[in-house]
């Protein structure tokens, strides 16, 4: 057999020594620690130091107070179940609107659980049926998407104008108000697109429900004065 017919020799790299491993592991661990301190501690504290004096209310959580008590935040939704209140978008954050467990369902659009649900999870189909029944709609009535889907954060404090308007009849009936009165209140609390082009028109559920309570309070005061006269 000629030399050209001999199989080529294979070469294998020698295993790294402990000294070489330490040279690679040490900078990796140090970089994680340094980045954790910079991005997890220094950067948030720097933002807080800048934002607190310039925007104290927003930096403090945009809290909503009534009578000196904190009843919610402009940034975090909350659950309303009574029929006389407008109801928020469904939430998958913890047990619902949990600021410490912000997140969505993590279910893909092709996951059957997202649509059909399960024993411990209400899918789009169940949410749609409950929404139609709760608001006295026909079984095949079109429903805004935000009424039957969870937001990515699970903390959305707003609903769409279409969602709010479909709840007007239920709220008006529960409070003994005219539908036109409640509808006007919804449009008065409509927030336009940010900067004129970002996002969609929306309604803050908490602010709308507080306005309803304030309206009820004024009506009660008027009745009380009339009865005294």
C-alpha positions in Angstrom: 0.0 0.0 0.0 1.4 3.4 -1.0 1.8 6.2 1.4 -1.1 8.1 -0.3 -3.4 5.2 0.6 -2.8 5.4 4.3 -5.7 6.9 6.4 -5.1 10.5 7.6 -4.1 10.9 11.1 -6.8 12.4 13.4 -6.0 15.1 15.9 -8.0 15.6 19.1 -7.6 18.7 21.3 -6.3 18.0 24.7 -8.8 18.3 27.5 -8.7 21.8 29.2 -6.7 21.9 32.4 -8.1 23.1 35.7 -6.2 26.4 35.3 -7.8 27.0 31.9 -11.3 26.2 33.3 -10.8 28.6 36.2 -9.8 31.3 33.7 -13.1 30.8 31.9 -15.4 30.4 34.9 -14.1 33.3 36.9 -14.9 36.1 34.4 -18.3 34.4 33.7 -19.3 34.5 37.4 -17.9 38.0 37.9 -19.8 39.4 34.9 -23.1 37.9 36.2 -22.5 39.5 39.6 -21.5 42.9 38.2 -24.4 43.0 35.8 -26.8 41.9 38.5 -25.7 44.8 40.7 -25.7 47.3 37.9 -29.0 46.4 36.3 -30.8 45.1 39.4 -29.7 47.7 42.0 -27.8 50.7 40.7 -30.0 51.4 37.6 -33.4 51.1 39.4 -32.1 53.3 42.3 -30.8 55.9 39.8 -34.1 56.0 38.0 -35.9 56.4 41.4 -33.6 59.2 42.4 -34.4 61.1 39.2 -38.1 60.2 39.0 -39.2 60.8 42.6 -38.5 64.6 42.7 -39.7 65.2 39.1 -42.7 62.8 39.1 -43.5 62.0 42.8 -47.1 60.8 42.1 -46.1 58.4 39.2 -43.0 57.2 41.1 -45.3 56.4 44.1 -47.5 54.1 42.0 -50.1 56.6 40.7 -52.3 55.7 43.7 -56.0 56.7 43.7 -57.2 57.9 47.1 -60.7 58.6 48.4 -61.3 60.0 51.8 -57.6 59.6 52.6 -57.6 55.8 51.9 -55.9 54.2 49.0 -58.5 52.4 46.8 -56.4 51.5 43.8 -53.9 52.6 41.2 -54.3 54.2 37.8 -51.8 51.6 36.5 -53.1 48.4 37.9 -56.5 47.0 37.2 -58.7 45.3 39.8 -61.7 43.0 39.8 -65.3 44.2 40.0 -68.0 41.6 40.2 -71.1 43.5 41.3 -73.6 44.2 38.5 -73.7 47.9 39.2 -70.0 48.3 38.3 -68.3 48.1 35.0 -66.1 45.0 34.9 -62.4 44.8 34.0 -60.6 42.8 31.4 -59.9 39.2 32.5 -56.6 38.7 34.2 -54.1 35.8 34.5 -51.8 37.6 37.0 -51.8 35.4 40.1 -55.3 35.0 41.3 -56.2 38.1 39.2 -54.6 41.5 38.9 -51.8 40.6 41.3 -49.0 43.1 40.9 -46.4 40.7 42.3 -47.3 38.0 39.7 -47.7 40.1 36.5 -48.1 37.9 33.4 -50.3 36.4 30.8 -51.5 32.8 30.3 -48.5 31.8 28.2 -50.9 29.8 26.0 -50.2 29.9 22.3 -53.0 30.8 19.8 -53.1 27.1 18.6 -53.4 25.7 22.2 -57.0 24.3 22.5 -57.0 25.2 26.2 -56.9 28.9 25.3 -60.2 28.6 23.5 -62.0 25.7 25.2 -60.6 26.1 28.7 -60.3 23.3 31.3 -61.7 22.4 34.7 -59.5 25.1 36.4 -59.2 27.6 33.5 -61.9 29.6 31.7 -61.2 29.7 28.0 -62.4 32.2 25.5 -65.5 30.2 24.8 -66.5 30.2 28.5 -65.6 33.8 29.0 -67.7 34.8 26.0 -70.7 32.9 27.2 -70.5 34.4 30.7 -70.0 37.9 29.2 -73.1 37.6 27.0 -75.2 36.2 29.8 -74.1 38.8 32.3 -74.8 41.7 29.9 -78.0 40.4 28.4 -76.6 39.9 24.9 -77.7 37.5 22.3 -75.9 34.1 22.2 -74.2 35.0 19.0 -73.5 38.7 19.7 -70.1 40.0 18.6 -67.8 40.7 21.6 -64.7 42.9 21.8 -61.6 40.9 22.1 -60.5 42.5 25.3 -63.7 41.2 27.0 -62.6 37.6 26.6 -58.8 37.6 26.5 -56.2 38.3 29.2 -53.6 41.0 28.6 -49.9 40.2 28.6 -49.4 41.8 32.0 -52.7 40.8 33.6 -52.8 44.3 35.1 -54.5 46.3 32.4 -56.6 49.0 34.1 -58.5 49.9 30.9 -61.1 48.4 28.7 -62.0 49.4 25.1 -64.9 51.8 24.4 -66.8 49.0 22.7 -66.5 46.8 25.8 -67.7 49.6 28.1 -70.7 50.4 25.9 -71.8 46.8 25.9 -71.9 47.0 29.7 -74.0 50.2 29.9 -77.4 48.5 29.9 -76.5 46.2 32.8 -75.0 49.0 34.9 -77.8 51.4 34.2 -80.4 48.8 35.2 -78.6 47.9 38.4 -78.3 51.5 39.5 -81.7 52.6 38.4 -80.2 55.1 35.9 -81.1 55.9 32.3 -78.9 54.2 29.8 -78.1 57.6 28.1 -76.9 59.0 31.4 -74.4 56.1 31.9 -73.4 56.1 28.2 -72.6 59.8 28.5 -70.5 59.1 31.6 -68.5 56.5 29.6 -67.8 58.9 26.8 -66.8 61.7 29.3 -64.2 59.3 30.7 -62.9 58.2 27.3 -59.1 58.5 27.0 -57.9 59.3 23.5 -54.9 57.8 21.7 -51.6 58.8 23.3 -49.9 61.6 21.4 -52.8 61.3 18.9 -51.6 58.0 17.3 -50.4 55.5 20.0 -52.7 52.8 21.2 -56.5 52.9 21.0 -59.2 54.9 22.8 -59.9 53.3 26.2 -61.7 53.8 29.4 -60.3 53.4 33.0 -62.6 51.0 34.8 -61.7 52.3 38.3 -62.2 56.0 37.3 -65.5 55.2 35.6 -66.8 53.2 38.6 -65.7 56.0 41.0 -67.7 58.5 38.9 -70.7 56.3 39.1 -70.4 56.1 42.9 -70.0 59.9 43.0 -73.1 60.3 40.9 -75.1 58.0 43.3 -73.8 60.0 46.3 -75.0 63.3 44.8 -78.4 61.8 44.1 -78.7 60.6 47.7 -77.7 64.0 49.0 -80.4 65.6 46.8 -83.0 63.2 48.0 -82.0 63.8 51.6 -82.3 67.6 51.2 -85.7 67.2 49.5 -87.0 65.0 52.2 -85.9 67.5 54.9 -87.7 70.3 53.0 
